[in-house]
Amino acid sequence: MREYLAVFLVASTVSYLLCVVAREAAIRSGAVARVRDRDVHATPIPYFGGVAMLGGLAAGLLLAFHLPFLSTSQPTVLHDSMWVLAAGAMICLVGVVDDLIELDALTKLGGQILAAGVLVLNEVRLYSLNTPEWLGLGQLTLDPTQAQLLSVVLIVGTMNAVNFVDGLDGLAGGVVLIGAGAFFVFSYSLAAFNGETLAITAAVLCAAMGGACAGFLPHNFFPARIFMGDSGSMLLGLVLAGSALTLTGQFATVTVERDGGTGDSTLILLLPILLPITILLVPLVDLVLAVLRRTRRGQAFYQPDKEHLHHRLLEIGHSQRRAVFIMWLWAGLVAFGGVLIGLYRGPLTYGTLAAGLVLTVVLTFVVPRVQRPQALQG
């Protein structure tokens, strides 16, 4: 655990320092987010935060494979991590070009598919799907073509989900940091429960990715001095999906038998696939609602508007900082809730989740109603 903490701290430090360099480079090259009707920032903000996070991710991974314990991991850990980093650098480059000249949607999608293809062709992909016992299907071994196609869909979908949630200062970085923490807990605990080595690809990637986000957030929290841009959102989505895929390849079968009870075996079997979805459930719901909303109006589904969930939070009375904090709470509730239910069960788990749900609902809907009359009286 101490070596994972070291990876996190190095990644966060390098990311934090590189943000200063990346911001200056963005200003000099003209990679600046102009103020548009649908935006909530009032002044132009430089991009290239993704480049700083890529540097932090690379530094964390480089350190990991020179530490006494993590350096003794299986060869697949180094292999998979390096290919995730390489594909991440590719998609970060696509994002940098987009931040500079604003690529069209199809060109950007082509870059996403290419980066995802690099991963799956180098064995970072689904290998099998574990199904619940009540289905009677057991473990489904996927045809290589099926596995590659499903893997590409998962990677591209996750990249676009992170990109979609990047609408308020600190929102996307915080959501992915929370997701990285939840996925680290899940993968580390799963390895421990199954008597496997604790030096696993998913945990290494999550520690480095979480650190990169933590170093970026002080520069990005409201009022932001730098944006991650598409270079950052697509990078984070790819690394998040890649870490999940490496876990499905490492654990063909799982068990969590413990003194004092087990988790939900059905959920445990599916969590390596479902967790990236649960982590990004809030932006995915936002994405579905946006597609339905725009289709109903006769607009193209990719046409931007100003009716996302974070816009609605601002409309009901939340400040930018509080709206971000609320969405962090929802993301944490879903992500860590899925992990807790998967690994543990009992009154304490369900009571904790119920209390978290009540607190989040109150902060989301009740606080603005209480403060609004006070503001009117003042």
C-alpha positions as MATLAB code, in Angstrom:
seq = 'MREYLAVFLVASTVSYLLCVVAREAAIRSGAVARVRDRDVHATPIPYFGGVAMLGGLAAGLLLAFHLPFLSTSQPTVLHDSMWVLAAGAMICLVGVVDDLIELDALTKLGGQILAAGVLVLNEVRLYSLNTPEWLGLGQLTLDPTQAQLLSVVLIVGTMNAVNFVDGLDGLAGGVVLIGAGAFFVFSYSLAAFNGETLAITAAVLCAAMGGACAGFLPHNFFPARIFMGDSGSMLLGLVLAGSALTLTGQFATVTVERDGGTGDSTLILLLPILLPITILLVPLVDLVLAVLRRTRRGQAFYQPDKEHLHHRLLEIGHSQRRAVFIMWLWAGLVAFGGVLIGLYRGPLTYGTLAAGLVLTVVLTFVVPRVQRPQALQG';
ca = [
       0.000    0.000    0.000;
       2.874    2.403    0.746;
       4.235    1.975   -2.780;
       0.820    2.746   -4.260;
       0.707    5.890   -2.109;
       4.152    6.866   -3.439;
       2.898    6.419   -7.020;
      -0.117    8.610   -6.234;
       1.986   11.365   -4.656;
       4.576   11.449   -7.458;
       1.874   11.523  -10.140;
       0.045   14.340   -8.348;
       3.225   16.390   -7.815;
       4.361   16.092  -11.436;
       0.868   16.852  -12.727;
       0.605   19.903  -10.455;
       3.960   21.304  -11.601;
       3.383   20.578  -15.291;
       0.083   22.469  -15.221;
       2.067   25.705  -14.970;
       4.115   24.794  -18.061;
       1.076   23.500  -19.968;
      -0.896   26.677  -19.235;
       1.883   28.855  -20.622;
       2.209   26.645  -23.712;
      -1.543   26.842  -24.317;
      -1.540   30.636  -24.082;
       1.409   30.933  -26.464;
      -0.138   28.548  -29.022;
      -3.627   30.023  -28.798;
      -5.224   26.880  -27.359;
      -7.749   28.804  -25.294;
     -11.387   28.069  -24.471;
     -13.343   31.010  -25.837;
     -16.546   32.055  -24.071;
     -19.616   30.598  -25.829;
     -23.320   30.880  -25.042;
     -23.474   27.401  -23.468;
     -20.358   27.888  -21.316;
     -20.347   28.961  -17.678;
     -16.867   30.539  -17.578;
     -16.783   34.287  -18.176;
     -13.204   34.735  -19.472;
     -11.068   32.706  -21.920;
      -9.238   29.843  -20.186;
      -6.164   28.003  -21.602;
      -6.325   24.274  -22.384;
      -3.614   21.547  -22.247;
      -4.385   20.316  -18.735;
      -4.489   16.838  -20.294;
      -0.831   17.136  -21.260;
       0.082   17.836  -17.631;
      -1.979   14.853  -16.466;
      -0.314   12.616  -19.066;
       3.047   13.667  -17.618;
       1.839   12.856  -14.103;
       0.503    9.469  -15.229;
       3.794    8.628  -16.945;
       5.833    9.687  -13.892;
       3.684    7.573  -11.576;
       4.001    4.484  -13.778;
       7.751    5.008  -14.190;
       8.177    5.121  -10.426;
       5.946    2.063   -9.932;
       8.245   -0.164  -11.922;
      11.313    0.910   -9.956;
       9.845    0.276   -6.503;
      10.869   -2.895   -4.608;
       7.421   -4.550   -4.530;
       5.686   -3.291   -7.652;
       8.783   -3.941   -9.786;
       8.468   -7.674   -8.990;
       4.950   -7.909  -10.445;
       4.055  -10.228  -13.291;
       5.304   -9.200  -16.764;
       1.721   -8.574  -17.893;
       1.443   -5.681  -15.416;
       4.266   -3.756  -17.095;
       3.075   -4.781  -20.568;
      -0.539   -3.689  -20.063;
       0.355   -0.488  -18.210;
       2.770    0.630  -20.907;
       0.251    0.012  -23.678;
      -2.404    1.946  -21.769;
       0.104    4.793  -21.432;
       0.983    4.601  -25.156;
      -2.678    4.644  -26.214;
      -3.268    7.451  -23.726;
      -0.487    9.496  -25.326;
      -2.089    8.924  -28.742;
      -5.523   10.107  -27.677;
      -3.994   13.010  -25.745;
      -2.303   14.111  -28.983;
      -5.648   13.948  -30.788;
      -7.106   16.101  -28.029;
      -4.284   18.626  -28.291;
      -4.930   18.982  -32.027;
      -8.647   19.402  -31.298;
      -7.904   22.064  -28.684;
      -5.823   23.913  -31.277;
      -7.972   23.690  -34.425;
     -11.266   22.081  -33.257;
     -11.588   18.802  -35.144;
     -14.956   17.677  -36.476;
     -16.826   14.961  -34.570;
     -16.085   12.134  -37.053;
     -12.349   12.831  -37.119;
     -12.233   12.845  -33.333;
     -14.215    9.593  -33.206;
     -11.734    8.058  -35.648;
      -8.887    9.008  -33.309;
     -10.723    7.458  -30.365;
     -11.285    4.193  -32.257;
      -7.626    4.133  -33.329;
      -6.402    4.562  -29.747;
      -8.848    1.909  -28.526;
      -7.646   -0.384  -31.307;
      -4.050   -0.023  -30.111;
      -5.143   -1.322  -26.711;
      -7.204   -4.288  -27.861;
      -4.637   -5.390  -30.469;
      -2.039   -5.490  -27.700;
      -4.153   -7.765  -25.484;
      -5.722   -5.107  -23.254;
      -9.279   -6.275  -23.843;
     -12.094   -8.449  -22.579;
     -11.325  -12.145  -22.452;
     -14.466  -13.564  -20.920;
     -17.676  -12.529  -19.231;
     -18.659  -13.982  -15.879;
     -22.410  -14.365  -15.574;
     -24.554  -14.772  -12.434;
     -25.244  -18.324  -11.265;
     -29.010  -17.945  -11.691;
     -28.555  -17.578  -15.444;
     -26.905  -20.984  -15.654;
     -24.451  -19.780  -18.298;
     -21.277  -19.820  -16.230;
     -18.248  -18.106  -17.731;
     -18.708  -17.014  -21.341;
     -15.516  -17.190  -23.358;
     -15.682  -14.565  -26.070;
     -14.656  -15.003  -29.663;
     -11.570  -12.790  -30.282;
     -13.477  -10.595  -32.735;
     -16.412  -10.203  -30.342;
     -14.050   -9.395  -27.479;
     -12.227   -6.763  -29.507;
     -15.430   -5.079  -30.684;
     -16.944   -5.003  -27.185;
     -13.685   -3.664  -25.774;
     -13.524   -0.857  -28.347;
     -17.139    0.101  -27.581;
     -16.400    0.197  -23.833;
     -13.256    2.309  -24.277;
     -14.780    4.788  -26.735;
     -17.955    5.070  -24.647;
     -15.992    5.807  -21.483;
     -13.873    8.443  -23.223;
     -16.966   10.260  -24.452;
     -18.702    9.987  -21.074;
     -15.797   11.725  -19.321;
     -15.669   14.310  -22.102;
     -19.383   14.897  -21.678;
     -19.189   15.634  -17.941;
     -16.413   18.198  -18.373;
     -18.714   21.199  -18.036;
     -17.843   22.903  -14.736;
     -14.519   23.799  -13.141;
     -13.159   20.726  -11.362;
     -16.102   18.474  -12.243;
     -14.563   15.882  -14.581;
     -11.247   15.722  -12.721;
     -13.017   15.162   -9.406;
     -15.398   12.527  -10.797;
     -12.507   10.537  -12.278;
     -10.467   10.925   -9.073;
     -13.401    9.477   -7.129;
     -13.786    6.726   -9.701;
     -10.091    5.886   -9.565;
     -10.317    5.625   -5.783;
     -13.331    3.327   -5.926;
     -11.807    1.118   -8.585;
      -8.504    0.950   -6.670;
     -10.340   -0.248   -3.555;
     -12.223   -2.846   -5.577;
      -9.233   -4.241   -7.487;
      -6.909   -4.230   -4.444;
      -9.546   -5.940   -2.264;
     -10.342   -8.474   -4.974;
      -6.681   -9.446   -5.228;
      -6.419   -9.762   -1.442;
      -9.581  -11.879   -1.138;
      -8.379  -14.264   -3.841;
      -4.852  -14.634   -2.485;
      -3.335  -13.015   -5.589;
      -0.379  -10.664   -5.662;
      -1.338   -7.118   -4.727;
       0.831   -5.773   -7.543;
      -1.852   -5.665  -10.240;
      -2.306   -3.506  -13.320;
      -5.676   -2.009  -12.398;
      -4.437   -0.798   -9.007;
      -1.233    0.681  -10.483;
      -3.154    2.532  -13.191;
      -5.752    3.832  -10.722;
      -3.093    5.098   -8.305;
      -1.265    6.956  -11.080;
      -4.476    8.258  -12.693;
      -5.878    9.402   -9.351;
      -2.643   11.226   -8.600;
      -2.684   12.956  -11.988;
      -6.233   14.184  -11.289;
      -5.363   15.307   -7.754;
      -2.450   17.389   -9.034;
      -4.596   18.964  -11.738;
      -7.588   19.908   -9.556;
      -5.974   22.815   -7.619;
      -5.451   24.557  -10.977;
      -8.896   23.627  -12.299;
     -11.225   24.205   -9.334;
     -13.363   27.343   -9.575;
     -12.146   29.815  -10.669;
     -10.149   27.631  -13.074;
      -6.762   28.740  -14.372;
      -6.515   25.865  -16.871;
      -8.911   23.388  -18.531;
      -8.125   19.744  -19.227;
      -9.646   20.040  -22.701;
     -10.355   17.022  -24.867;
      -6.735   15.952  -24.397;
      -7.475   15.379  -20.713;
     -11.035   14.065  -20.787;
     -10.309   11.452  -23.458;
      -7.067   10.439  -21.735;
      -8.837    9.859  -18.414;
     -11.650    7.921  -20.058;
      -9.217    5.647  -21.870;
      -7.147    4.925  -18.751;
     -10.268    4.245  -16.691;
     -11.618    1.786  -19.270;
      -8.191    0.229  -19.773;
      -7.782   -0.462  -16.058;
     -11.150   -2.258  -16.014;
     -10.210   -4.390  -19.009;
      -6.922   -5.457  -17.421;
      -8.848   -6.653  -14.384;
     -11.110   -8.900  -16.463;
      -8.017  -10.529  -17.939;
      -6.376  -11.160  -14.580;
      -9.318  -12.610  -12.627;
     -11.037  -15.399  -14.546;
     -12.864  -16.489  -11.385;
     -13.348  -14.606   -8.141;
     -14.350  -15.293   -4.570;
     -14.767  -13.030   -1.578;
     -15.375  -15.505    1.217;
     -14.645  -13.780    4.502;
     -15.342  -14.259    8.150;
     -18.457  -12.248    8.848;
     -20.052  -12.550    5.424;
     -19.494  -12.172    1.724;
     -20.469   -9.592   -0.771;
     -23.040   -9.956   -3.516;
     -21.490  -12.680   -5.718;
     -23.635  -11.690   -8.699;
     -22.440   -8.090   -8.536;
     -18.821   -9.127   -7.979;
     -18.847  -11.130  -11.212;
     -20.092   -8.147  -13.164;
     -18.308   -5.276  -11.398;
     -15.158   -5.242  -13.572;
     -17.434   -4.353  -16.501;
     -20.074   -2.384  -14.604;
     -17.770   -0.259  -12.458;
     -16.642    2.132  -15.222;
     -20.351    2.568  -15.990;
     -21.327    3.135  -12.350;
     -18.470    5.588  -11.857;
     -19.726    7.581  -14.819;
     -23.428    6.983  -14.206;
     -24.134   10.669  -13.645;
     -22.573   11.810  -16.958;
     -24.066    8.793  -18.766;
     -27.563    9.736  -17.549;
     -26.825   13.294  -18.642;
     -25.722   11.980  -22.051;
     -28.902    9.913  -22.555;
     -31.134   12.809  -21.505;
     -29.307   15.162  -23.860;
     -29.682   12.781  -26.817;
     -33.400   12.343  -26.109;
     -33.880   16.080  -25.612;
     -32.126   17.047  -28.829;
     -33.746   14.285  -30.879;
     -37.185   15.395  -29.717;
     -36.387   18.911  -30.905;
     -35.172   17.649  -34.279;
     -31.545   18.567  -33.526;
     -28.460   16.443  -34.144;
     -27.605   14.480  -30.973;
     -24.124   16.044  -30.831;
     -25.409   19.622  -31.094;
     -24.532   21.436  -27.829;
     -27.025   23.121  -25.532;
     -27.168   24.595  -22.042;
     -29.462   22.105  -20.322;
     -27.031   19.577  -18.852;
     -27.375   18.466  -15.245;
     -24.748   20.926  -14.057;
     -26.609   23.758  -15.785;
     -29.805   22.739  -13.976;
     -28.001   22.707  -10.615;
     -26.926   26.288  -11.261;
     -30.485   27.226  -12.214;
     -31.997   25.944   -8.943;
     -29.641   28.081   -6.896;
     -26.324   26.277   -6.420;
     -23.056   28.130   -6.877;
     -20.475   26.668   -9.267;
     -18.416   25.218   -6.425;
     -21.412   23.709   -4.680;
     -22.797   22.272   -7.938;
     -19.472   20.530   -8.505;
     -19.428   19.253   -4.924;
     -22.986   17.897   -5.346;
     -22.052   16.013   -8.499;
     -18.954   14.659   -6.765;
     -21.226   13.358   -4.002;
     -23.512   11.610   -6.495;
     -20.528   10.077   -8.294;
     -19.005    8.906   -5.004;
     -22.300    7.474   -3.777;
     -22.756    5.407   -6.938;
     -19.114    4.339   -7.352;
     -18.304    3.438   -3.742;
     -21.835    2.122   -3.252;
     -21.270   -0.405   -6.023;
     -17.955   -1.449   -4.513;
     -19.324   -1.778   -0.965;
     -22.337   -3.827   -2.034;
     -20.109   -5.999   -4.190;
     -17.515   -6.725   -1.516;
     -19.530   -6.545    1.694;
     -23.089   -6.940    2.877;
     -24.944   -6.370    6.088;
     -26.777   -3.650    8.037;
     -23.704   -1.421    8.338;
     -23.150   -1.326    4.576;
     -26.776   -0.635    3.711;
     -27.156    1.858    6.564;
     -24.087    3.791    5.434;
     -25.347    3.945    1.856;
     -28.836    5.017    2.973;
     -27.375    7.821    5.097;
     -25.202    8.929    2.183;
     -28.214    8.952   -0.133;
     -30.299   11.054    2.269;
     -27.454   13.538    2.783;
     -26.874   13.872   -0.967;
     -30.575   14.378   -1.739;
     -30.886   17.027    0.987;
     -27.834   18.917   -0.232;
     -29.046   18.702   -3.834;
     -32.678   19.758   -3.498;
     -33.353   21.175   -0.012;
     -30.415   23.538    0.570;
     -31.199   25.814   -2.431;
     -34.859   26.097   -1.333;
     -33.832   27.064    2.211;
     -31.264   29.618    1.078;
     -33.406   31.257   -1.598;
     -35.950   32.825    0.823;
     -33.098   34.046    3.009;
     -31.466   35.651   -0.023;
     -34.746   37.337   -0.970;
     -35.205   38.694    2.559;
     -31.672   40.059    2.549;
];
